[in-house]
Amino acid sequence: MSHTRRCLFLTFATAGVIGVFTLAADSPAGHRPRYTNDGLLEVPRDFRSWVFVGANLSPQYRSKAAQTKQPAGELETKPGTKNDTFHNIYINPESYAVFLRTGTFPDPTMLVMEVFRAEDKDSGGVLAGGQFEGKRISLDAAVKDRNRPGGGVPWAYYSFDLDKESKALRPAEAFPDASCYDCHLKHASKDNVWVQFYPALRDPN
Ligand code: HEC
């Protein structure tokens, strides 16, 4: 190898090594559920950069909804009223990739549902109609993790308390199966997840 070629080779090789290290440092170790020492689910902080799978407007749950404890966002309203809510649903990107390839949700998988009150009056008075996402009213998570503290059925469900004073979100305890799991198991179209309501899972391009 000539001197110039060797220099070039070394330059590219070094750049390659730096590139690999930079990539490794940039790519997160994956979005896995994390728990506190007493088994509460930590708030998945970066979920807004995950895959956005669907947005539902004021869904009402028919099946025994009145008898079970609902996440704060499930209001007793009819679409088109002042109490409309938007439900934004996200999935961690690694599980989305596996779902597209295999049609199944790997373990672990996390879905987050952020609920906003629909508002129709903006401060500037520009809107002549329609609604936008106003105040956030709840944040829930569905987590498939057989290794979670306490074990049990494959999926566990959580609601993070929105602390009104500090806006800080605190880790959450899993709900009893009868509160959440049972309805998801019975009525959701794929492995406890409401794929029937989420375009990015139901009709992937
Ligand atoms: C009576 C049925 C029912 C019960 C009980 C129920 N859910 Fe759901 N859940 C739904 C439906 C329907 C959707 C999808 C529509 C929506 O809300 O946007 C959903 C969606 C979700 C999602 C989005 C991810 C997913 O799994 O598809 C989360 C997170 C969630 N629910 C959490 C909870 C929690 C926490 C509880 C218990 C406190 C609960 N759910 C109880 C019917 C139910």
Residues whose N, C-alpha, C, O or C-beta is under 5 A from the ligand:
A	BS01	HEC	N56 P59 Y61 S63 A65 T68 K69 Q70 P71 H87 I89 L111 V112 M113 D140 A141 A142 Y157 Y158 S159 F175 S179 C180 C183 N192 V193 W194 F197
